[in-house]
Amino acid sequence: MNIIGAIIAYLLIWWVILFTVLPFGATSAHEAGIDVEDGNDPGAPVTLHMGKKLLITTILAVPLWFGYYFAVQAGIAPWDILTPEKLRGDSYLDETKK
């Protein structure tokens, strides 16, 4: 895995974790019992704590990325699964059986 591939893998892991973490701790105006003004969504979060969620996302993404990186280096996880050779129809599983 080269540096560009490592960065792309990290960003993918980071974004997946971010979208997993976003709903935690979000309280809507409806749940908080706050009157909603016209034009505002009652399901919109009152307090989002985005900085805290970004920090948690980063803290969770780093060890997961290291695990994935070491799995690729050890040959456990395939990195070349989306290369043009694989996309042409050569099955990854067929190659590993040889």
C-alpha positions in Angstrom: 0.0 0.0 0.0 1.5 3.3 -1.0 1.0 6.7 0.8 -2.0 7.7 -1.3 -3.7 4.4 -0.7 -3.1 4.7 3.0 -4.6 8.2 3.1 -7.6 7.1 1.1 -8.1 4.1 3.4 -7.9 6.3 6.5 -10.3 8.9 5.1 -12.9 6.1 4.2 -12.6 4.6 7.7 -12.8 8.1 9.3 -16.0 9.0 7.3 -17.7 5.8 8.1 -17.0 6.2 11.8 -18.2 9.9 11.7 -21.5 8.9 10.3 -21.8 6.2 12.9 -21.0 8.7 15.8 -23.1 11.6 14.6 -26.5 10.5 16.0 -25.1 9.8 19.5 -26.0 12.4 22.1 -28.1 14.5 19.6 -31.3 15.8 21.2 -33.9 17.2 19.0 -36.1 20.3 19.8 -39.1 18.0 20.0 -37.3 15.6 22.5 -36.1 18.6 24.6 -39.6 20.1 24.7 -38.6 23.3 23.1 -41.1 25.2 21.0 -40.1 25.2 17.4 -40.4 28.4 15.3 -42.0 28.3 11.9 -39.7 27.1 9.3 -37.4 25.1 11.6 -37.4 21.3 11.7 -38.5 19.8 15.0 -36.1 16.9 14.4 -33.0 19.2 14.1 -30.6 18.8 17.0 -30.5 21.4 19.7 -26.9 20.7 20.7 -24.7 18.9 18.3 -21.3 18.8 20.1 -19.5 18.5 16.7 -16.0 19.1 18.1 -16.4 16.3 20.5 -17.8 14.0 17.8 -14.9 14.8 15.5 -12.4 14.0 18.3 -14.1 10.7 19.1 -14.1 9.9 15.3 -10.4 10.5 15.0 -9.6 8.6 18.2 -11.6 5.5 16.9 -10.3 5.8 13.3 -6.6 5.7 14.1 -6.4 2.2 15.7 -8.8 0.8 13.1 -6.7 2.2 10.3 -3.5 0.7 11.9 -5.3 -2.6 12.2 -6.3 -2.5 8.5 -2.8 -1.3 7.5 -1.1 -4.2 9.3 -3.6 -6.7 7.9 -2.7 -5.4 4.4 1.0 -5.7 5.1 0.6 -9.2 6.5 -1.4 -10.2 3.4 -4.6 -10.9 5.4 -6.7 -8.1 3.8 -6.5 -7.5 0.0 -5.5 -4.1 -1.0 -5.4 -4.7 -4.8 -9.0 -5.8 -5.0 -10.1 -2.8 -7.0 -7.2 -2.6 -9.4 -8.0 -2.6 -13.2 -6.9 -6.3 -13.5 -9.5 -7.3 -10.9 -12.2 -5.2 -12.4 -11.8 -6.8 -15.8 -13.4 -9.9 -14.5 -10.5 -11.8 -12.9 -11.9 -13.0 -9.6 -9.7 -12.4 -6.5 -10.8 -15.7 -5.0 -9.8 -17.6 -8.1 -6.2 -16.2 -7.8 -5.9 -17.1 -4.2 -6.8 -20.7 -4.9 -3.9 -21.2 -7.3 
